Amino acid sequence: MVKVQVSTDELVAGRYRLLEGVHHEEGREGWHGQDVESERPVTLTRSRLPAHLREEAELRTAVRITRESEALGLVCPGQVSVVVDVVEDKDFLWTVTARPEGVPLSAVLGHGPVDYVRAARIGLGVLDVLGAAHHEGITHGDLSPGQVWVEERGGVTVAGFGLMGASASPRVTAPSYASPEQARGEGGGPATDLWALGAIMYEMVEGRPAIRDRGGLEATFRAVERLPIRAPLSAGPLSPAIQGLLRRDPVERVPESVVREALTRILKAELDEDSMPTETLPIFRDLDAPPARRVWGKVPLSRPVLLGGALAVTVVCFAALTAAGGLSESGTSASGPAPSPRVSATPSPTPSASPSSSVPQQAPSTSPSPSSSSSASTSPSPSHTLTEDPPTGFFRYTAPQGFSVQLPEGWKPVRTENSADGSYRVTLGASGDPRTLVVTYSTQLTSDPVAVWREVDASLRGDSIAYERLGDIRAVTYQGYKGADMEWLSTNGGVRERTFGRGYLIGDHEGFSLRWTTPAADWDTAANRDALAAFLRTFKGGSQ
């Protein structure tokens, strides 16, 4: 790489003095500078010159870039860094703009990750500009944290329009943020900008890029095209949006309107939280539901723990997000399943005439499960639950919260959220094993377990991808308590998943729920039948 000149005695194009470096990323460097002719402050960005621009005449390149940025500046005044000059320098291109307010997002990320609410706010600002650009037939094609400027009060300015646009060439400036189609040399369009937005939001919440730079264009492009992306661990309700944007097939990427709705709802939930007592605020709540009502898995949390919000293509409530796999961090990919096989469970069928069951009944014929037999067994006594020796491949786990359950070897908590009122949620799993068991303890439930699941069902039906409830919501008696079961299908990251949920009350308004989520295609394996049967047979709530 040609080293950028830094001497104040030398001017770019004989006119622009470099004063201070403000960002650096692969293929791009930015500087605060001064126009010595007008004495106005400017920002200069030096980018690796894309191949298609090297073939264009210098004047034509400059005119196209300035006209495109000016046109968009009229559509999004104050939100686009308008190019006022373009200078070629060997294999690099200087773009000169009026100095934006704030600092580059790359500088912000240099201090570590940001919380998901701020990430949603920044993401929505970028999406506003991208949406306006796409409406005008303009594609950015080169979006990265160095091209996003953020103000302390929350404003966002996007730079870099016109450099790539709708060119047929792949991006060659910041390859870590290139989309898979760009990495394959297929050029870009609006879906390419959405991938870049997903990659930027991923880095904001995780503190690391979705795809790291591999030290060269081709190596990085291969990584973008082929490597799975680990599901974000710190994105909270923003996770489904990020994973929806990072789908490798551009046709399957979540559209702008859906992402906008998701980000808006997250920010609306934050505003609602500021006006409500923190002790009654549920996590992942349905914004249209009364705040005092809870459903299985909704936990009242005060900031800065995860708040409400939903993606129209995923789930709104706490239970729904978990069930759809949005919180399955280990061994999953934001753009598809991880290399390791995902497996799932139904219990071994055990005939029983008892109306109470400790394992789920088989779903109706709409289920993708190859099994058509029903499964039911009576619940064990509490003493048996406490003293039973774990079978081979399992161990008894006792959580700090007080509950205990037999888990597969190697499993542990992968996420825990606690509430001031004593409610909590613990997601259990293992690295390389995409299956998850989620245990939730809630303190503000209604008195009818079936009605609680009906609320979950209504929320899932409106907000998850391809949601389908399997059979009826079934009243059960579990360990002597009133409970209810529900099973459903949904799609997460292009993977069809199936979830079994059991909730039960242990008091007037408190109770537990267990959720077991797996790919639908693997639902009926013997290993998973054994796992689910072990969970239901051995679970002991800490407040029981």
DRENVEXDO-600964 format. One record per residue (C-alpha): residue in three letters; y, z, x. Coordinates in steps of 0.1 Angstrom, whole numbers, plus 5000, padded with zeros to 4 digits. Each point is the difference from the previous one (the first is absolute). Layout:
N
ALAYZX;...
end
This chain:
544
MET500050005000;VAL503549915012;LYS502050325006;VAL503050034978;GLN503350025018;VAL501650344998;SER503049985022;THR503350044982;ASP501449755025;GLU497849724986;LEU500549874965;VAL497549844977;ALA501349654994;GLY503150105019;ARG501250204969;TYR497750304991;ARG499950315021;LEU496850214998;LEU500850374997;GLU496950204989;GLY496449924993;VAL499050104965;HIS496449894996;HIS497249835018;GLU496749874986;GLU497649735011;GLY501949675000;ARG503350154990;GLU502950215015;GLY503250114983;TRP503450105014;HIS503350134988;GLY502649795015;GLN503649874997;ASP501549674993;VAL502649995028;GLU502049724983;SER500550194967;GLU499350355014;ARG497750064970;PRO496750205003;VAL496949784996;THR496350045003;LEU498049765021;THR496349944996;ARG498049805025;SER496749874987;ARG497349795016;LEU500849654990;PRO497549884974;ALA498249675010;HIS501349814970;LEU503650095010;ARG499549885035;GLU499449664986;GLU503250004980;ALA503449905013;GLU502150315009;LEU502749914975;ARG497649954971;THR498350335008;ALA503350195000;VAL501249834968;ARG496850074981;ILE499850375010;THR503650074993;ARG500049824966;GLU496950174988;SER501250355009;GLU503449934985;ALA498549884968;LEU497950314997;GLY503050215010;LEU501849884968;VAL497050094979;CYS499550355016;PRO503550105012;GLY499850295025;GLN496249995001;VAL499549705023;SER501249985036;VAL501849665000;VAL499749795031;VAL503349895014;ASP498849835032;VAL496849875016;VAL499549965037;GLU496949855018;ASP499050155033;LYS497049825015;ASP497050124980;PHE502050254980;LEU502549994971;TRP503050234996;THR501250064965;VAL503450174996;THR500950204969;ALA502750234988;ARG498850355010;PRO498050154971;GLU500450354988;GLY497450255011;VAL497349965026;PRO496949785003;LEU496950144983;SER498249965033;ALA502350265015;VAL499350244970;LEU496249955005;GLY500550095037;HIS500450364988;GLY496850014980;PRO498849924964;VAL502250054970;ASP498950154966;TYR498749774974;VAL503150054977;ARG502449875028;ALA497549725007;ALA500049904964;ARG503850004999;ILE500249785031;GLY497249784988;LEU501849954966;GLY503249905018;VAL498149745021;LEU498249874969;ASP503349954982;VAL501249775028;LEU496649825002;GLY499949954963;ALA503449855000;ALA499249775029;HIS496749884984;HIS501949934968;GLU502349775020;GLY497049835017;ILE500650185033;THR497250175020;HIS500850245028;GLY496749945019;ASP500950235028;LEU500450354986;SER499550305022;PRO501550355004;GLY502549865025;GLN501349774972;VAL500650294975;TRP503250215004;VAL500150334981;GLU503050224993;GLU500050374998;ARG501049994964;GLY497149774992;GLY501549655001;VAL497949725015;THR501049685018;VAL497549735009;ALA500649775030;GLY498249705014;PHE500249754971;GLY499949645011;LEU498050045032;MET496649914985;GLY500549944964;ALA497449784983;SER499049835033;ALA496549895004;SER499850185033;PRO498550345003;ARG502350295009;VAL500450055037;THR502650275003;ALA498450334988;PRO496349914996;SER498950354990;TYR501749954966;ALA498749644995;SER497949944970;PRO496449875004;GLU501049664988;GLN502749985026;ALA497650125026;ARG497749714991;GLY503049765004;GLU500349924963;GLY503750094998;GLY501550234975;GLY501550054966;PRO501150294977;ALA496550165003;THR500650015038;ASP503150214995;LEU498150244977;TRP497350055027;ALA502850085025;LEU501550254976;GLY496650174996;ALA499650025037;ILE503550155004;MET499450264973;TYR496650085016;GLU501750075033;MET502750214983;VAL497550254985;GLU497349995027;GLY502249995031;ARG498049725014;PRO499749624993;ALA497349874977;ILE499149765029;ARG501050095035;ASP501449755024;ARG497249885023;GLY502349895029;GLY500149634991;LEU500549774971;GLU496549864997;ALA498350345004;THR502350164974;PHE499549714976;ARG496250045003;ALA500450374992;VAL502249934970;GLU497549744987;ARG496850195006;LEU500450385004;PRO499750234970;ILE502950224993;ARG499350374995;ALA501250134967;PRO503250205004;LEU499650385001;SER503550124993;ALA501349754974;GLY499250214969;PRO500849804968;LEU501449725022;SER496549935014;PRO498949764972;ALA503149795004;ILE499649985037;GLN496349914997;GLY500849744973;LEU502649835023;LEU497550005029;ARG497449784984;ARG498949735023;ASP499949734973;PRO503649924991;VAL499049914965;GLU498750364994;ARG503050185014;VAL501850224975;PRO503049804985;GLU503650115006;SER500550124964;VAL497050245002;VAL501150145034;ARG503550044987;GLU498850204970;ALA497850225022;LEU502950085024;THR502450064971;ARG497650244983;ILE499550205032;LEU503850045004;LYS500450084964;ALA497450275003;GLU502050145030;LEU503250014979;ASP498150174971;GLU498650255025;ASP503550105011;SER501050084964;MET496850204992;PRO498750345011;THR497749945029;GLU497450244987;THR499349774970;LEU500149665017;PRO496649835000;ILE499049775028;PHE499349634991;ARG501250074965;ASP500449754972;LEU503749974996;ASP499749954963;ALA497850314994;PRO501450354993;PRO500350185034;ALA498350314987;ARG496849824993;ARG497449955027;VAL497049785004;TRP497150035023;GLY501349985035;LYS503750044993;VAL501450275023;PRO503550154998;LEU501649965035;SER503450065013;ARG501649785027;PRO499249875025;VAL496449964988;LEU499249694981;LEU501749944967;GLY499549784971;GLY500249634999;ALA497649724992;LEU499349645007;ALA499449784970;VAL497049855017;THR498550345009;VAL500250344983;VAL502850244990;CYS498450344998;PHE498450205027;ALA496649964986;ALA500449624997;LEU501349945035;THR497150195015;ALA497549834978;ALA501349655009;GLY499550085037;GLY503750025010;LEU499350335018;SER496849885018;GLU501350015035;SER496950005021;GLY498249675007;THR502149804976;SER502249705005;ALA503349924984;SER499049644998;GLY496350044990;PRO497050215006;ALA499350145034;PRO497249865021;SER497750294991;PRO498249974967;ARG501450194971;VAL497450174978;SER500150194968;ALA498050244979;THR498350064967;PRO497750294996;SER496349974998;PRO499049964964;THR498550324987;PRO499150014963;SER501650284980;ALA500550074963;SER502850245008;PRO503549884989;SER501450145032;SER499649805031;SER500750055037;VAL499949635010;PRO501649704983;GLN498349794975;GLN499449645008;ALA502949774990;PRO499649734974;SER499149645007;THR503549925011;SER499350195032;PRO499249805032;SER497350265008;PRO496549855000;SER498650314984;SER499850034963;SER498450334997;SER501850314988;SER500250315023;ALA500450364990;SER498850345010;THR500850354991;SER502450195022;PRO498650255025;SER500750374998;PRO502950125022;SER497650215020;HIS497949695008;THR503249825010;LEU501050275025;THR496650055016;GLU498549665002;ASP499349865035;PRO501649665005;PRO497649715002;THR499649795031;GLY503349825008;PHE502250254981;PHE501850325008;ARG501850264979;TYR503749985004;THR502250294990;ALA503749904997;PRO502950235010;GLN501049984963;GLY496850174991;PHE497949734984;SER496749895015;VAL497749704998;GLN497249835019;LEU501349695019;PRO498449735020;GLU499950085038;GLY503349915017;TRP502250034969;LYS503150215001;PRO503450024982;VAL502149695008;ARG503050104979;THR501150324983;GLU502950064977;ASN501050354988;SER502450124973;ALA502250314996;ASP498150094968;GLY496750005018;SER498849654989;TYR498649785028;ARG498249685007;VAL497549945028;THR498749665009;LEU496750015019;GLY498549725020;ALA499049895035;SER501249755026;GLY498249674995;ASP498850114965;PRO502249874973;ARG498650214973;THR502150294988;LEU499650314979;VAL503350154987;VAL500150364989;THR503050114979;TYR500950344986;SER502750004973;THR501750284982;GLN501749834971;LEU497349814982;THR499749964962;SER497150174982;ASP498049694992;PRO498349845031;VAL499449674980;ALA503749984992;VAL500950055036;TRP497949705010;ARG501549804972;GLU503450045017;VAL498549885032;ASP498449714983;ALA503349894984;SER501850035034;LEU497349805018;ARG500049734973;GLY503649935005;ASP500450035037;SER496849925019;ILE498749665010;ALA497349864977;TYR499350344985;GLU496950044979;ARG498750324986;LEU496250024999;GLY498750144968;ASP501550294981;ILE501650325013;ARG497250254997;ALA500350374992;VAL497650205022;THR499350365009;TYR500150065037;GLN499050335015;GLY500650164966;TYR503549864997;LYS501549744977;GLY500449675018;ALA500149624997;ASP498949695019;MET501649665004;GLU499049705020;TRP502149695007;LEU500449695021;SER503149895018;THR501049775029;ASN501650125032;GLY500849785029;GLY497949724985;VAL496950234998;ARG498550084966;GLU499550384999;ARG498350244976;THR500950364994;PHE498250294983;GLY502250294990;ARG499050344987;GLY502650264990;TYR499350344985;LEU502050304989;ILE499550355015;GLY502850164980;ASP502649934973;HIS502049765022;GLU498249985033;GLY497149795012;PHE498449775026;SER499349645002;LEU497749815024;ARG500449625005;TRP497649785018;THR501249655009;THR498149725016;PRO499749624999;ALA498549894967;ALA497449785018;ASP498550305018;TRP500150244971;ASP496350054995;THR498650055035;ALA497550285005;ALA502250175026;ASN502950014977;ARG498050124970;ASP498950295022;ALA503550075012;LEU501550014965;ALA497250214987;ALA500650245029;PHE503750034993;LEU499550084963;ARG497050235006;THR501750215027;PHE503750004993;LYS501550354996;GLY503650044991;GLY502050255020;SER501650154969;GLN496750044981;
end
